Amino acid sequence: MNEELRPALKAAAITAFVVGTALVFLHPPSLSGAPGLLTLIVVTIAVVLITAWGTLALAGRYTMSEGEFERLVVRSEQLAREPLLARDATEFELLVADAIDRLPHEFQRLLENTPVVVSHRGAEAGAYGHYFGDTVARGRYEDRIVLYQDTLERDFGHDPQLLAAQVERTLRHELAHHLGWNESGVSELGL
């Protein structure tokens, strides 16, 4: 489908749904006979489909292939194991390394088994960072913290000090999720 038409088609579909729903509420179909029943079935199906679509749209469509994720993890682990590779590290990767170095020692130890990965897929995810895993307490799944360079630089790159502060804040935010805090709990921590 042509990418230029997609927004117009979405807008038309939403408009048709809203107008149709309004008409059904303003002039409800009678349930007598096949036309009334058919109208009720069509409206019910439309409501279910639009609700499902809206839920998916609000949840986002973040998907990163396993291969891409593994490539990023391998790169991060190589930088950690081989200090000479750090000279090839990007400026943003060095900001992340500095943020890790500024963490209290106890939190740095938590990251010994939790890769911190830099990705350029933040716009797709609609986030500055993500924690993937099952918290430090459960440990049933591999833990990873992803920091999104594209969105962090987009929103804070105009000021190097502000960018460094936000990288550290995002790292601490995702580390709090690793420790088991939910989103509201992390917010209460000021992260």
Backbone torsions as a table, in degrees:
resi	resn	phi	psi	omega
1	MET	NA	141.1	-179.9
2	ASN	-64.7	125.6	-176.8
3	GLU	-62.7	-26.5	-179.5
4	GLU	-72.2	-28.7	-179.2
5	LEU	-84.3	-21.7	-174.5
6	ARG	-55.9	-49.4	179.5
7	PRO	-62.0	-37.6	179.7
8	ALA	-67.0	-40.0	178.7
9	LEU	-67.3	-39.2	176.9
10	LYS	-62.6	-45.4	179.7
11	ALA	-62.2	-40.6	179.2
12	ALA	-65.4	-41.9	-179.8
13	ALA	-65.3	-42.3	179.4
14	ILE	-65.2	-42.7	179.0
15	THR	-62.1	-45.0	179.5
16	ALA	-61.6	-41.2	179.7
17	PHE	-64.5	-46.1	-178.3
18	VAL	-63.6	-45.5	-180.0
19	VAL	-64.4	-44.1	179.1
20	GLY	-61.9	-43.2	178.7
21	THR	-64.3	-42.0	178.3
22	ALA	-61.8	-42.3	179.4
23	LEU	-64.2	-38.8	179.2
24	VAL	-64.9	-40.6	179.0
25	PHE	-71.6	-36.2	179.8
26	LEU	-74.9	-34.1	-179.4
27	HIS	-136.1	77.6	-175.6
28	PRO	-61.7	142.4	178.9
29	PRO	-71.4	149.0	175.0
30	SER	-79.8	145.7	-178.5
31	LEU	-87.4	8.1	178.4
32	SER	-88.1	126.2	176.9
33	GLY	89.9	169.0	-177.1
34	ALA	-66.9	-40.1	-178.5
35	PRO	-62.1	-39.4	178.9
36	GLY	-66.0	-42.9	178.6
37	LEU	-65.7	-41.9	179.1
38	LEU	-62.8	-41.8	177.9
39	THR	-61.3	-43.9	179.3
40	LEU	-62.0	-42.4	179.8
41	ILE	-65.1	-44.5	-179.5
42	VAL	-63.4	-43.4	179.7
43	VAL	-64.6	-41.8	179.0
44	THR	-62.2	-45.0	178.9
45	ILE	-63.2	-42.3	179.8
46	ALA	-62.3	-42.7	179.6
47	VAL	-63.0	-44.0	-179.9
48	VAL	-63.4	-45.6	-178.3
49	LEU	-66.4	-43.5	179.7
50	ILE	-66.9	-37.9	177.2
51	THR	-63.7	-42.9	177.9
52	ALA	-63.4	-44.5	179.1
53	TRP	-62.0	-44.5	179.4
54	GLY	-62.0	-40.4	178.4
55	THR	-61.7	-45.4	178.5
56	LEU	-65.3	-38.6	179.6
57	ALA	-65.1	-40.5	179.8
58	LEU	-72.6	-33.0	-179.6
59	ALA	-74.1	-21.0	-178.7
60	GLY	88.3	165.5	-177.8
61	ARG	-121.7	40.6	-177.5
62	TYR	-67.6	120.5	172.9
63	THR	-141.5	129.3	174.0
64	MET	-123.8	129.1	-178.7
65	SER	-62.5	150.5	179.7
66	GLU	-61.4	-37.3	178.5
67	GLY	-61.9	-43.9	178.3
68	GLU	-63.9	-42.8	-179.7
69	PHE	-64.0	-44.5	179.6
70	GLU	-63.6	-38.6	178.6
71	ARG	-60.6	-42.7	179.6
72	LEU	-66.5	-39.3	179.4
73	VAL	-66.0	-44.3	-180.0
74	VAL	-60.4	-42.9	178.7
75	ARG	-61.1	-45.4	-179.7
76	SER	-63.7	-41.5	-179.6
77	GLU	-68.2	-36.1	176.4
78	GLN	-62.2	-43.5	179.1
79	LEU	-61.9	-37.0	-179.5
80	ALA	-70.0	-38.9	-176.5
81	ARG	-79.6	-34.3	-172.9
82	GLU	-118.8	96.1	-177.1
83	PRO	-57.5	-28.0	179.7
84	LEU	-64.9	-27.0	177.1
85	LEU	-69.4	-21.7	-178.3
86	ALA	-62.6	-24.8	177.8
87	ARG	-67.1	-21.6	176.5
88	ASP	-91.8	-1.6	-177.9
89	ALA	-67.1	148.0	177.3
90	THR	-73.9	165.4	178.6
91	GLU	-60.1	-38.8	179.9
92	PHE	-67.2	-41.3	177.8
93	GLU	-60.8	-34.8	176.8
94	LEU	-69.4	-34.1	174.3
95	LEU	-61.7	-41.8	179.3
96	VAL	-64.8	-43.9	178.7
97	ALA	-61.2	-41.2	177.0
98	ASP	-62.9	-40.1	179.1
99	ALA	-62.9	-39.9	177.7
100	ILE	-65.4	-41.8	179.9
101	ASP	-64.0	-27.4	-179.5
102	ARG	-83.1	-7.9	177.7
103	LEU	-70.4	150.3	171.7
104	PRO	-58.0	150.5	-174.8
105	HIS	-53.8	-39.1	-178.9
106	GLU	-61.5	-37.9	179.9
107	PHE	-75.7	-33.9	175.3
108	GLN	-61.4	-37.9	178.8
109	ARG	-64.1	-34.7	176.8
110	LEU	-62.5	-31.6	-177.3
111	LEU	-82.8	-4.5	177.9
112	GLU	-61.4	-30.9	-179.9
113	ASN	-112.1	10.6	-179.6
114	THR	-126.5	104.4	-179.3
115	PRO	-63.7	140.8	171.3
116	VAL	-106.3	117.6	-170.8
117	VAL	-113.4	139.7	175.1
118	VAL	-99.9	131.0	-179.0
119	SER	-132.7	158.4	176.6
120	HIS	-109.5	26.8	-176.4
121	ARG	-111.8	23.7	-177.7
122	GLY	-66.8	-34.0	179.1
123	ALA	-63.6	-38.9	177.4
124	GLU	-65.9	-39.1	-177.9
125	ALA	-81.6	-19.6	-177.5
126	GLY	65.7	40.9	-174.4
127	ALA	-151.2	166.2	172.4
128	TYR	-93.2	-23.6	-179.0
129	GLY	-164.4	165.1	176.7
130	HIS	-143.9	147.1	170.0
131	TYR	-109.8	126.4	175.5
132	PHE	-114.3	125.2	178.9
133	GLY	152.9	-163.8	-172.1
134	ASP	-125.6	23.8	-176.3
135	THR	70.4	158.1	-177.8
136	VAL	-65.1	-27.9	-176.8
137	ALA	-74.1	-35.4	-175.0
138	ARG	-90.5	-54.1	174.7
139	GLY	66.8	25.3	179.1
140	ARG	-80.4	-21.9	-177.6
141	TYR	-124.6	160.1	175.6
142	GLU	-65.9	139.0	179.0
143	ASP	-99.3	140.8	175.6
144	ARG	-149.5	143.6	172.7
145	ILE	-114.3	127.6	179.4
146	VAL	-113.7	127.4	174.0
147	LEU	-109.1	129.7	-174.5
148	TYR	-95.7	106.3	-177.7
149	GLN	-63.0	-41.0	-174.5
150	ASP	-62.6	-46.0	-178.1
151	THR	-75.1	-35.8	177.9
152	LEU	-65.3	-44.6	179.1
153	GLU	-70.1	-33.9	178.6
154	ARG	-61.4	-44.3	-173.5
155	ASP	-91.5	-23.4	-174.4
156	PHE	-129.5	-0.4	-175.4
157	GLY	-68.0	-14.8	179.9
158	HIS	-69.4	-17.9	-178.6
159	ASP	-134.0	108.0	-176.5
160	PRO	-55.4	-38.0	179.8
161	GLN	-69.5	-39.6	178.2
162	LEU	-65.8	-39.9	177.6
163	LEU	-62.2	-46.1	179.4
164	ALA	-61.3	-41.2	179.1
165	ALA	-65.0	-40.5	-178.7
166	GLN	-72.2	-34.3	174.8
167	VAL	-60.5	-45.7	179.6
168	GLU	-65.2	-41.9	179.5
169	ARG	-63.1	-42.6	179.7
170	THR	-65.2	-41.8	177.4
171	LEU	-60.1	-45.2	179.4
172	ARG	-64.8	-37.6	178.2
173	HIS	-60.4	-49.9	-178.7
174	GLU	-69.2	-32.6	175.8
175	LEU	-65.6	-35.9	176.3
176	ALA	-63.6	-37.9	174.6
177	HIS	-63.4	-39.5	178.0
178	HIS	-60.2	-33.0	179.3
179	LEU	-80.7	-6.2	175.2
180	GLY	111.2	-1.1	179.6
181	TRP	-74.9	137.6	173.5
182	ASN	-83.9	179.6	-174.4
183	GLU	-60.6	-43.1	-179.8
184	SER	-69.0	-35.4	177.7
185	GLY	-66.9	-39.4	177.5
186	VAL	-65.2	-40.2	178.2
187	SER	-62.1	-39.0	178.6
188	GLU	-65.1	-24.4	176.8
189	LEU	-77.7	-8.3	-178.8
190	GLY	85.8	18.0	-180.0
191	LEU	-107.2	NA	NA
